[in-house]
Amino acid sequence: CSVSCGPGLRSRSIFCVSESNQVVDDSFCAGLLRQVESESCNLTPCTITYTYEVQPFPE
């Protein structure tokens, strides 16, 4: 996933290949349904932590 929290995206490579497993031009696969190359992932919201910043007392 592209992020560790919050909405991200993950991608994969898709190639058109011949019977001999050689990568060929996409035009050879034109009649086939192409799978999606990317999808949403890691939809867990990011946890935000808060703290006080303490300054010293003035002199």
N, CA, C and O atoms as a CHARMM CRD file, in Angstrom:
* protein
*
  236
    1    1 CYS  N      0.84400  -1.17500   0.00000 PROA 1      0.00000
    2    1 CYS  CA     0.00000   0.00000   0.00000 PROA 1      0.00000
    3    1 CYS  C      0.89500   1.24700   0.00000 PROA 1      0.00000
    4    1 CYS  O      2.00900   1.21700   0.52300 PROA 1      0.00000
    5    2 SER  N      0.41000   2.31900  -0.57800 PROA 2      0.00000
    6    2 SER  CA     1.22900   3.51900  -0.72500 PROA 2      0.00000
    7    2 SER  C      1.38100   4.31200   0.57500 PROA 2      0.00000
    8    2 SER  O      2.23900   5.19200   0.65100 PROA 2      0.00000
    9    3 VAL  N      0.57700   4.02800   1.59100 PROA 3      0.00000
   10    3 VAL  CA     0.65800   4.72900   2.87200 PROA 3      0.00000
   11    3 VAL  C      0.53100   3.72700   4.01700 PROA 3      0.00000
   12    3 VAL  O      0.03800   2.61600   3.82400 PROA 3      0.00000
   13    4 SER  N      0.97900   4.12300   5.21100 PROA 4      0.00000
   14    4 SER  CA     0.90100   3.21300   6.35500 PROA 4      0.00000
   15    4 SER  C     -0.43800   3.32200   7.08500 PROA 4      0.00000
   16    4 SER  O     -0.82500   2.40100   7.80500 PROA 4      0.00000
   17    5 CYS  N     -1.14600   4.43700   6.90800 PROA 5      0.00000
   18    5 CYS  CA    -2.49100   4.57600   7.45600 PROA 5      0.00000
   19    5 CYS  C     -3.24600   5.58900   6.61600 PROA 5      0.00000
   20    5 CYS  O     -2.64300   6.38500   5.89600 PROA 5      0.00000
   21    6 GLY  N     -4.56300   5.55500   6.70900 PROA 6      0.00000
   22    6 GLY  CA    -5.37900   6.42900   5.87400 PROA 6      0.00000
   23    6 GLY  C     -5.52500   5.84800   4.47900 PROA 6      0.00000
   24    6 GLY  O     -4.92900   4.81900   4.16300 PROA 6      0.00000
   25    7 PRO  N     -6.32200   6.50900   3.64400 PROA 7      0.00000
   26    7 PRO  CA    -6.57800   5.94900   2.31400 PROA 7      0.00000
   27    7 PRO  C     -5.33300   5.94100   1.43200 PROA 7      0.00000
   28    7 PRO  O     -4.65700   6.95900   1.28000 PROA 7      0.00000
   29    8 GLY  N     -5.04800   4.79500   0.86200 PROA 8      0.00000
   30    8 GLY  CA    -3.89300   4.64700  -0.01900 PROA 8      0.00000
   31    8 GLY  C     -4.26900   3.93200  -1.29800 PROA 8      0.00000
   32    8 GLY  O     -5.44500   3.70000  -1.57900 PROA 8      0.00000
   33    9 LEU  N     -3.25600   3.58700  -2.06400 PROA 9      0.00000
   34    9 LEU  CA    -3.46300   2.93300  -3.34200 PROA 9      0.00000
   35    9 LEU  C     -2.39600   1.87000  -3.51200 PROA 9      0.00000
   36    9 LEU  O     -1.23000   2.09200  -3.18700 PROA 9      0.00000
   37   10 ARG  N     -2.79300   0.72100  -4.01900 PROA 10     0.00000
   38   10 ARG  CA    -1.81100  -0.29800  -4.36500 PROA 10     0.00000
   39   10 ARG  C     -1.99500  -0.64900  -5.83100 PROA 10     0.00000
   40   10 ARG  O     -3.11400  -0.68100  -6.34300 PROA 10     0.00000
   41   11 SER  N     -0.88600  -0.90900  -6.49300 PROA 11     0.00000
   42   11 SER  CA    -0.89700  -1.13600  -7.93800 PROA 11     0.00000
   43   11 SER  C     -0.20400  -2.43600  -8.28100 PROA 11     0.00000
   44   11 SER  O      0.58900  -2.96300  -7.50100 PROA 11     0.00000
   45   12 ARG  N     -0.51400  -2.94200  -9.45700 PROA 12     0.00000
   46   12 ARG  CA     0.14400  -4.13500  -9.96600 PROA 12     0.00000
   47   12 ARG  C      0.32200  -3.96900 -11.46600 PROA 12     0.00000
   48   12 ARG  O     -0.38800  -3.19400 -12.10700 PROA 12     0.00000
   49   13 SER  N      1.26900  -4.70100 -12.01200 PROA 13     0.00000
   50   13 SER  CA     1.52100  -4.65800 -13.44600 PROA 13     0.00000
   51   13 SER  C      0.68000  -5.71800 -14.14000 PROA 13     0.00000
   52   13 SER  O      0.49300  -6.81900 -13.62100 PROA 13     0.00000
   53   14 ILE  N      0.18100  -5.37800 -15.30600 PROA 14     0.00000
   54   14 ILE  CA    -0.60500  -6.31200 -16.10600 PROA 14     0.00000
   55   14 ILE  C     -0.01300  -6.32400 -17.50600 PROA 14     0.00000
   56   14 ILE  O      0.14800  -5.27600 -18.13200 PROA 14     0.00000
   57   15 PHE  N      0.31000  -7.52000 -17.99400 PROA 15     0.00000
   58   15 PHE  CA     0.90500  -7.66300 -19.31500 PROA 15     0.00000
   59   15 PHE  C      0.07000  -8.60900 -20.15600 PROA 15     0.00000
   60   15 PHE  O     -0.53000  -9.54800 -19.63400 PROA 15     0.00000
   61   16 CYS  N      0.03200  -8.36600 -21.43900 PROA 16     0.00000
   62   16 CYS  CA    -0.55900  -9.29800 -22.39600 PROA 16     0.00000
   63   16 CYS  C      0.55600 -10.27000 -22.77400 PROA 16     0.00000
   64   16 CYS  O      1.63300  -9.84600 -23.19300 PROA 16     0.00000
   65   17 VAL  N      0.30300 -11.57300 -22.62800 PROA 17     0.00000
   66   17 VAL  CA     1.33400 -12.57100 -22.92200 PROA 17     0.00000
   67   17 VAL  C      0.80300 -13.62200 -23.89200 PROA 17     0.00000
   68   17 VAL  O     -0.39300 -13.90800 -23.93500 PROA 17     0.00000
   69   18 SER  N      1.71800 -14.18500 -24.66500 PROA 18     0.00000
   70   18 SER  CA     1.37600 -15.24600 -25.62000 PROA 18     0.00000
   71   18 SER  C      1.32800 -16.59300 -24.90300 PROA 18     0.00000
   72   18 SER  O      1.63000 -16.67700 -23.71200 PROA 18     0.00000
   73   19 GLU  N      0.94700 -17.64900 -25.63100 PROA 19     0.00000
   74   19 GLU  CA     0.91300 -19.00300 -25.06100 PROA 19     0.00000
   75   19 GLU  C      2.27800 -19.43400 -24.54600 PROA 19     0.00000
   76   19 GLU  O      2.36900 -20.23700 -23.61700 PROA 19     0.00000
   77   20 SER  N      3.33900 -18.90500 -25.14600 PROA 20     0.00000
   78   20 SER  CA     4.69900 -19.25600 -24.70800 PROA 20     0.00000
   79   20 SER  C      5.19700 -18.32700 -23.60000 PROA 20     0.00000
   80   20 SER  O      6.38800 -18.29900 -23.28800 PROA 20     0.00000
   81   21 ASN  N      4.26900 -17.56500 -23.01000 PROA 21     0.00000
   82   21 ASN  CA     4.55400 -16.68400 -21.88200 PROA 21     0.00000
   83   21 ASN  C      5.47200 -15.51100 -22.24300 PROA 21     0.00000
   84   21 ASN  O      6.19500 -15.00300 -21.38700 PROA 21     0.00000
   85   22 GLN  N      5.44100 -15.08700 -23.49900 PROA 22     0.00000
   86   22 GLN  CA     6.19900 -13.92100 -23.94600 PROA 22     0.00000
   87   22 GLN  C      5.28900 -12.69000 -23.88500 PROA 22     0.00000
   88   22 GLN  O      4.12900 -12.74600 -24.29300 PROA 22     0.00000
   89   23 VAL  N      5.82400 -11.58500 -23.37300 PROA 23     0.00000
   90   23 VAL  CA     5.05200 -10.34700 -23.33800 PROA 23     0.00000
   91   23 VAL  C      4.88300  -9.84200 -24.76800 PROA 23     0.00000
   92   23 VAL  O      5.85000  -9.73700 -25.52300 PROA 23     0.00000
   93   24 VAL  N      3.63800  -9.53300 -25.12600 PROA 24     0.00000
   94   24 VAL  CA     3.32700  -9.03700 -26.46900 PROA 24     0.00000
   95   24 VAL  C      2.53900  -7.73400 -26.34800 PROA 24     0.00000
   96   24 VAL  O      2.14600  -7.33900 -25.25100 PROA 24     0.00000
   97   25 ASP  N      2.31500  -7.08200 -27.45800 PROA 25     0.00000
   98   25 ASP  CA     1.57800  -5.82400 -27.48600 PROA 25     0.00000
   99   25 ASP  C      0.14700  -6.03200 -26.97100 PROA 25     0.00000
  100   25 ASP  O     -0.46400  -7.07200 -27.21800 PROA 25     0.00000
  101   26 ASP  N     -0.37400  -5.03500 -26.25700 PROA 26     0.00000
  102   26 ASP  CA    -1.73100  -5.11500 -25.70100 PROA 26     0.00000
  103   26 ASP  C     -2.79600  -5.35200 -26.76700 PROA 26     0.00000
  104   26 ASP  O     -3.87100  -5.86300 -26.45600 PROA 26     0.00000
  105   27 SER  N     -2.52100  -4.99500 -27.99700 PROA 27     0.00000
  106   27 SER  CA    -3.51300  -5.17800 -29.06300 PROA 27     0.00000
  107   27 SER  C     -3.88100  -6.65000 -29.25100 PROA 27     0.00000
  108   27 SER  O     -4.97800  -6.95300 -29.71900 PROA 27     0.00000
  109   28 PHE  N     -2.98000  -7.56500 -28.89400 PROA 28     0.00000
  110   28 PHE  CA    -3.26800  -8.99200 -29.01200 PROA 28     0.00000
  111   28 PHE  C     -4.31300  -9.44300 -27.98700 PROA 28     0.00000
  112   28 PHE  O     -4.96400 -10.47000 -28.18100 PROA 28     0.00000
  113   29 CYS  N     -4.47400  -8.70000 -26.91800 PROA 29     0.00000
  114   29 CYS  CA    -5.44300  -9.04200 -25.87400 PROA 29     0.00000
  115   29 CYS  C     -6.68500  -8.14900 -25.94400 PROA 29     0.00000
  116   29 CYS  O     -7.46900  -8.10100 -24.99700 PROA 29     0.00000
  117   30 ALA  N     -6.86100  -7.45200 -27.04800 PROA 30     0.00000
  118   30 ALA  CA    -7.93100  -6.45200 -27.17700 PROA 30     0.00000
  119   30 ALA  C     -9.32300  -7.00300 -26.87800 PROA 30     0.00000
  120   30 ALA  O    -10.15000  -6.27500 -26.33000 PROA 30     0.00000
  121   31 GLY  N     -9.61400  -8.25200 -27.21300 PROA 31     0.00000
  122   31 GLY  CA   -10.94000  -8.81100 -26.98600 PROA 31     0.00000
  123   31 GLY  C    -11.15400  -9.36200 -25.59000 PROA 31     0.00000
  124   31 GLY  O    -12.24700  -9.83500 -25.27700 PROA 31     0.00000
  125   32 LEU  N    -10.14100  -9.31200 -24.75000 PROA 32     0.00000
  126   32 LEU  CA   -10.21800  -9.88600 -23.40200 PROA 32     0.00000
  127   32 LEU  C    -10.52900  -8.81900 -22.36700 PROA 32     0.00000
  128   32 LEU  O    -10.21400  -7.64400 -22.55200 PROA 32     0.00000
  129   33 LEU  N    -11.15000  -9.24300 -21.27900 PROA 33     0.00000
  130   33 LEU  CA   -11.43100  -8.33300 -20.17700 PROA 33     0.00000
  131   33 LEU  C    -10.13200  -8.05100 -19.43100 PROA 33     0.00000
  132   33 LEU  O     -9.47000  -8.97600 -18.96000 PROA 33     0.00000
  133   34 ARG  N     -9.77000  -6.78600 -19.32500 PROA 34     0.00000
  134   34 ARG  CA    -8.53300  -6.40600 -18.63000 PROA 34     0.00000
  135   34 ARG  C     -8.83100  -6.22100 -17.14500 PROA 34     0.00000
  136   34 ARG  O     -9.79100  -5.54000 -16.78500 PROA 34     0.00000
  137   35 GLN  N     -8.02900  -6.81300 -16.29900 PROA 35     0.00000
  138   35 GLN  CA    -8.17500  -6.67500 -14.85400 PROA 35     0.00000
  139   35 GLN  C     -7.76100  -5.26500 -14.42500 PROA 35     0.00000
  140   35 GLN  O     -7.06700  -4.56300 -15.16000 PROA 35     0.00000
  141   36 VAL  N     -8.19100  -4.86300 -13.23600 PROA 36     0.00000
  142   36 VAL  CA    -7.82900  -3.53300 -12.73300 PROA 36     0.00000
  143   36 VAL  C     -6.35800  -3.50700 -12.32600 PROA 36     0.00000
  144   36 VAL  O     -5.82800  -4.49300 -11.81400 PROA 36     0.00000
  145   37 GLU  N     -5.70500  -2.37200 -12.56000 PROA 37     0.00000
  146   37 GLU  CA    -4.28700  -2.22200 -12.23900 PROA 37     0.00000
  147   37 GLU  C     -4.06100  -1.66200 -10.84400 PROA 37     0.00000
  148   37 GLU  O     -2.98500  -1.84600 -10.27500 PROA 37     0.00000
  149   38 SER  N     -5.06300  -0.97800 -10.27900 PROA 38     0.00000
  150   38 SER  CA    -4.88200  -0.40200  -8.95200 PROA 38     0.00000
  151   38 SER  C     -6.19900  -0.45200  -8.18600 PROA 38     0.00000
  152   38 SER  O     -7.28100  -0.53400  -8.76600 PROA 38     0.00000
  153   39 GLU  N     -6.06900  -0.39900  -6.86100 PROA 39     0.00000
  154   39 GLU  CA    -7.24600  -0.41000  -5.99400 PROA 39     0.00000
  155   39 GLU  C     -6.92800   0.31200  -4.70100 PROA 39     0.00000
  156   39 GLU  O     -5.76400   0.49800  -4.34700 PROA 39     0.00000
  157   40 SER  N     -7.97100   0.71700  -4.00200 PROA 40     0.00000
  158   40 SER  CA    -7.81300   1.37000  -2.70900 PROA 40     0.00000
  159   40 SER  C     -7.32900   0.36700  -1.67900 PROA 40     0.00000
  160   40 SER  O     -7.64100  -0.82100  -1.76300 PROA 40     0.00000
  161   41 CYS  N     -6.57000   0.84600  -0.71100 PROA 41     0.00000
  162   41 CYS  CA    -6.08600  -0.03000   0.35900 PROA 41     0.00000
  163   41 CYS  C     -5.86900   0.78000   1.62600 PROA 41     0.00000
  164   41 CYS  O     -5.89900   2.01000   1.61300 PROA 41     0.00000
  165   42 ASN  N     -5.65000   0.06100   2.72000 PROA 42     0.00000
  166   42 ASN  CA    -5.31000   0.64500   4.01400 PROA 42     0.00000
  167   42 ASN  C     -6.25500   1.77600   4.39600 PROA 42     0.00000
  168   42 ASN  O     -5.83800   2.92200   4.55800 PROA 42     0.00000
  169   43 LEU  N     -7.50800   1.44400   4.53400 PROA 43     0.00000
  170   43 LEU  CA    -8.50400   2.46000   4.84800 PROA 43     0.00000
  171   43 LEU  C     -8.62400   2.73000   6.34700 PROA 43     0.00000
  172   43 LEU  O     -9.53700   3.43200   6.78300 PROA 43     0.00000
  173   44 THR  N     -7.69800   2.17200   7.13900 PROA 44     0.00000
  174   44 THR  CA    -7.68100   2.41900   8.57700 PROA 44     0.00000
  175   44 THR  C     -7.26600   3.86700   8.83100 PROA 44     0.00000
  176   44 THR  O     -6.22500   4.29700   8.33500 PROA 44     0.00000
  177   45 PRO  N     -8.05700   4.62900   9.59400 PROA 45     0.00000
  178   45 PRO  CA    -7.68000   6.02400   9.84500 PROA 45     0.00000
  179   45 PRO  C     -6.34800   6.12300  10.58200 PROA 45     0.00000
  180   45 PRO  O     -5.99300   5.24500  11.36800 PROA 45     0.00000
  181   46 CYS  N     -5.62600   7.19300  10.32000 PROA 46     0.00000
  182   46 CYS  CA    -4.36500   7.43800  11.02600 PROA 46     0.00000
  183   46 CYS  C     -4.67600   7.84000  12.46600 PROA 46     0.00000
  184   46 CYS  O     -5.61600   8.59100  12.72300 PROA 46     0.00000
  185   47 THR  N     -3.88400   7.33500  13.38900 PROA 47     0.00000
  186   47 THR  CA    -4.02900   7.69900  14.79000 PROA 47     0.00000
  187   47 THR  C     -3.22800   8.96500  15.04200 PROA 47     0.00000
  188   47 THR  O     -2.03600   9.03000  14.74300 PROA 47     0.00000
  189   48 ILE  N     -3.89000   9.96200  15.59100 PROA 48     0.00000
  190   48 ILE  CA    -3.21700  11.22300  15.90200 PROA 48     0.00000
  191   48 ILE  C     -3.05200  11.28900  17.41000 PROA 48     0.00000
  192   48 ILE  O     -4.01700  11.12600  18.15600 PROA 48     0.00000
  193   49 THR  N     -1.84200  11.52600  17.84900 PROA 49     0.00000
  194   49 THR  CA    -1.60000  11.65700  19.28300 PROA 49     0.00000
  195   49 THR  C     -1.33200  13.12000  19.61000 PROA 49     0.00000
  196   49 THR  O     -0.75500  13.85800  18.81100 PROA 49     0.00000
  197   50 TYR  N     -1.75900  13.51800  20.78800 PROA 50     0.00000
  198   50 TYR  CA    -1.60200  14.89600  21.23100 PROA 50     0.00000
  199   50 TYR  C     -0.79200  14.91600  22.51100 PROA 50     0.00000
  200   50 TYR  O     -0.80200  13.95500  23.28000 PROA 50     0.00000
  201   51 THR  N     -0.09300  16.01000  22.73200 PROA 51     0.00000
  202   51 THR  CA     0.66500  16.19300  23.96200 PROA 51     0.00000
  203   51 THR  C      0.77300  17.68600  24.23800 PROA 51     0.00000
  204   51 THR  O      0.53100  18.50500  23.35100 PROA 51     0.00000
  205   52 TYR  N      1.13300  18.03500  25.45800 PROA 52     0.00000
  206   52 TYR  CA     1.37400  19.43200  25.79600 PROA 52     0.00000
  207   52 TYR  C      2.82300  19.76800  25.50200 PROA 52     0.00000
  208   52 TYR  O      3.72200  18.95400  25.71500 PROA 52     0.00000
  209   53 GLU  N      3.03600  20.97900  25.01000 PROA 53     0.00000
  210   53 GLU  CA     4.39500  21.49900  24.89800 PROA 53     0.00000
  211   53 GLU  C      4.55900  22.45200  26.07100 PROA 53     0.00000
  212   53 GLU  O      3.83100  23.43900  26.17800 PROA 53     0.00000
  213   54 VAL  N      5.50000  22.16500  26.93800 PROA 54     0.00000
  214   54 VAL  CA     5.66100  22.93100  28.16900 PROA 54     0.00000
  215   54 VAL  C      6.85700  23.86300  28.03800 PROA 54     0.00000
  216   54 VAL  O      7.97300  23.43300  27.74900 PROA 54     0.00000
  217   55 GLN  N      6.59900  25.14600  28.25600 PROA 55     0.00000
  218   55 GLN  CA     7.65400  26.16000  28.23300 PROA 55     0.00000
  219   55 GLN  C      8.07900  26.44400  29.67600 PROA 55     0.00000
  220   55 GLN  O      7.27600  26.29900  30.59800 PROA 55     0.00000
  221   56 PRO  N      9.32700  26.84500  29.87200 PROA 56     0.00000
  222   56 PRO  CA     9.76900  27.15800  31.24100 PROA 56     0.00000
  223   56 PRO  C      9.08700  28.43100  31.75700 PROA 56     0.00000
  224   56 PRO  O      8.65300  29.27900  30.97700 PROA 56     0.00000
  225   57 PHE  N      9.00300  28.54600  33.09800 PROA 57     0.00000
  226   57 PHE  CA     8.47700  29.76700  33.69700 PROA 57     0.00000
  227   57 PHE  C      9.43100  30.91000  33.38400 PROA 57     0.00000
  228   57 PHE  O     10.64300  30.70400  33.31000 PROA 57     0.00000
  229   58 PRO  N      8.89300  32.11800  33.19900 PROA 58     0.00000
  230   58 PRO  CA     9.78800  33.26400  32.95700 PROA 58     0.00000
  231   58 PRO  C     10.59100  33.59800  34.20800 PROA 58     0.00000
  232   58 PRO  O     10.17000  33.28800  35.32300 PROA 58     0.00000
  233   59 GLU  N     11.73100  34.22200  34.02500 PROA 59     0.00000
  234   59 GLU  CA    12.61600  34.59000  35.15200 PROA 59     0.00000
  235   59 GLU  C     12.04000  35.73700  35.94200 PROA 59     0.00000
  236   59 GLU  O     12.64300  36.17800  36.92000 PROA 59     0.00000
